[in-house]
Amino acid sequence: MRFVASAGWLRIGLMWLGLVVASFAADAREVRVGVYDNAPKLMLEADGTITGILGDLLREIAQEEDWRLVPVPCEWSRCLDLLSRGELDLLPDVAYSDARAARMDFHRVPALYSWSQVYQRPGQRIDSMLDLEGRSLAVLEGSIQQGYLMDLLDNFGVRVSWLPVQTLQEGFDRVISGEADAVVANHRFGDQRALEMGLRVTPIMFQPVQLFYTVPRGRNADLLARIDAHLTHWKDTPGSTYFDILRSWGFEHTETRIPEHLWWGLAGLLAALGLALLFSLFLRLQVNERTRQLRASEERLSTILNSVEACIYIKDTELRYQYANRKVCELFGASPERIIGRRDADFFDAETAARLEQNDRLVLERGERFAEEEHNRTRDGRHVNTFLTVKLPLRRADGHIYALCGISTDISEQKKILEEVHQLAFFDPLTGLPNRRLLIDQLRHALANCDRTGHEGALLFIDLDNFKNLNDTLGHDMGDLLLQQIAERLREHVRENDSLARLGGDEFVVMLEGLQPEGGEAVHQVRHVGEKLLGVLSEPFSLDRVVYRITASIGVAMFSDSDDTVEELLKRADLAMYEAKSAGRNGLRFFNPSMQAAVSARAALEADLREALQTEQFFLELQPQVDAAGTAVGAEALLRWRHPERGLVSPGEFIPVAEATGMILPLGDWVLRQACAQLAAWSRDPAMVGLVLSINVSVRQFRHPDFVSRVLDVLEDSGADPRRLEMELTESQLVDNVEEMIGIMMRLRARGVRFSLDDFGTGYSSLSYLKRLPLNQLKIDQSFVRDLLVDSNDEAIVRTVVALGESLDLRVIAEGVEREAQRDKLLALGCRYFQGYLYGRPGPAGALSRCVAREA
């Protein structure tokens, strides 16, 4: 019986264990990632976050795939060992080789490109492979660079003292301490460390590689498949996460030119090669007894030249090939026997062959060294990769030139990488236009040129009107398509010597140069260009069978008004653009000093407003609202600001700034709390308990996601009666998204909160939504009351509003009542509630309480 009971408990335990395992299986997938220090490609921060270029890419993929990355810090050789034993799921930053492919699996799309470089201590002279003779060289143990460089130097017969290290940083430290003369590293890590540690970059670079993420052989194929999918998508998408991460790690454009010290290195190598050939020829002619040794030397030299990843060849004075190494044979697709004795015309098209002959003649006839980038074409029209070619004359002992030697290195991949980096650094990936960085550089040159020539220039800042509406209604894909079409249209209508750029979003800039020195004529030219561009942009666009129209606003800053700084010029053009936008769509405005003064005053007011919120410089004044008998039925709470230096600041001055900056949210919250506290105080006074207190609510405040819950929380905390709180809205708040506004109002109305429509008749009055709004009151705007006695139109409007209120069972109150004649006229028209100076000016709550007490 004990055994049966134990078995039962065992089954229950196993069932619970299965549930626990299932629950863990539903969680995010755990991926153990080997991390070794190889900045900027792969690093581990102090908090355990994997970073670096490959680390950031992996984290982005993990976030989208719901992987939980578990970093496993290890040195390089240890990381490889852990991966082969299956203790790692994934290892980033691994260069592909056939040997490694037998032990681990790679994905298809390369994550990054790199090559290897040699770095030396200052004060040494290592300009070529031959200069490594007798040197101590630090290299990462077990790396591809070690095996590749060992074979290469063995072929050259160069003896090196190898110093294996566990990390790249250790290698650089060994060089600094004097234990090693040089260190081998990938260029991404090495260039950064060399700059930081004061080491010199040698001209020795080799072995371009592709870098991947790897997994143990035969395992985790799904990880590689997802990595491939993301890399393929990102690389095909301009402005994707992939390019953002590359840009964030600061890959900048560098000129494609070979440093001077590399020329010396190549010259030294060629000189050594020439001497070896001359020595070989001399031995063959003069010393028959050393024929076998000479043949061995020739075979060794051929091995060296065939192992070099460059085309090496010799031509005689008739420009016939006398020697061609393995790379030349691969380039021409022919054996050495079919190349020797033939000329370039047999392999290249006529134009290329003529150019090569002209360059060869400079070497043979003038004895000049020749170097350039070559872009050649074969006889069948096929493009050949870009080569960096160096040609040197070969001389006999008497100085007579008998041949030339050429070395051509394929730099196509390096140029492609540099072009991609340059494109990312200086051009907008969506439109292909120069970006802000390149524009600023162009502006600096343009300002300097205007100072030198005396000609005028201008900057046109173009911003699309209501571009956000397109993204919200048709989607961001349509928005991107429109931006591309706008960029193309602007290209077609900008002069060749002018500059066009995209700053970002929907902002474009056109820079005009070479304008007339006379200010009036220059302004006329700029206005003509600006108006032409406005007209061009206002023409319809075709967006995937959807016809779309858009307008733009243009701000102009002249170079002569910029104080010779790029930042000031951009700032002024931006200010002028906002002036054009505020004046109406499809407008053009030139910058003037009054704009700057207005912006400065606005900035000062914004700073004072933030200070006022922190130091409680605001207070409320209450203006009574009365019925036909003059008895107070409520009050409107009016916000006031007493500045410590300026005194009272008009609400018309600071409320728009609060709206634009978002400070209206904490300011409106403060008003709500003060009003509810006042209602709570009135509830304890029998004379005041029946009064309604109105507050104004802004559209930003009303549409905040937490608005309803915040109002209800304040009402509950204060103990105020919701039926005595009235919120005043303006008609302009109800224009956009009426359904959302009605929903918010209904939720508050269900708790007793009242609503009043302020300034009725001045906005976008519509009976279609007015009848659906849960309103309690309509307010006749004071603009209709002011001229009520003299303007029959105002009288007709008031009569209509009163009749509308009666038909919708809404109370109608007139504001701005200052004279008895106005009140009498309003009474005659049916209005029974009033607010204005006739019944009391805005004042403290105590004054209102005393007034009500007197009435009682």
Secondary structure, DSSP 8 states (H G I E B T S, - for coil): -HHHHHHHHHHHHHHHHHHHHHHHHHS-EEEEEEE--BTTTBEE-TTS-EEHHHHHHHHHHHHHHTEEEEEEE--HHHHHHHHHTTS-SBEEEEE--HHHHTTEEE-SS-SEEEEEEEEE-TT----SGGGGTT-EEEEETT-HHHHHHHHHHHHHT---EEEEESSHHHHHHHHHHTS-SEEEEEHHHHHHHHHHHT-EEEEEEEEEEEEEEEEETTS-HHHHHHHHHHHHHHHTSTT-HHHHHHHHTT---------HHHHHHHHHHHHHHHHHHHHHHHHHHH-GGGHHHHHHHHHHHHHHHHHSSSEEEEEETT--EEEE-HHHHHHHTS-HHHHTT--GGGTB-HHHHHHHHHHHHHHHHH---EEEEEEEEBTTS-EEEEEEEEEEEEE-TTS-EEEEEEEEEE-HHHHHHHHHHHHHHHB-TTT--B-HHHHHHHHHHHHHHHHHH--EEEEEEEEETTHHHHHHHH-HHHHHHHHHHHHHHHHHTS-TTSEEEEEETTEEEEEEEEE-SSHHHHHHHHHHHHHHHHHHHHS-EEETTEEE---EEEEEEEGGGTTT-HHHHHHHHHHHHHHHHHH-SS-EEE--HHHHHHHHHHHHHHHHHHHHHHHT-EEEEEEEEEETTS-EEEEEEEEEEEETTTEEE-HHHHHHHHHHHTTHHHHHHHHHHHHHHHHHHHTT-TTTTT-EEEEE--HHHHTSTTHHHHHHHHHHHHT--GGGEEEEEEGGGGSS-HHHHHHHHHHHHTTT-EEEEEEETSS---HHHHTTS--SEEEE-HHHHHTTTT-HHHHHHHHHHHHHHHHTT-EEEEE---SHHHHHHHHHTT--EEESTTT---B-HHHHHHHHHHH-
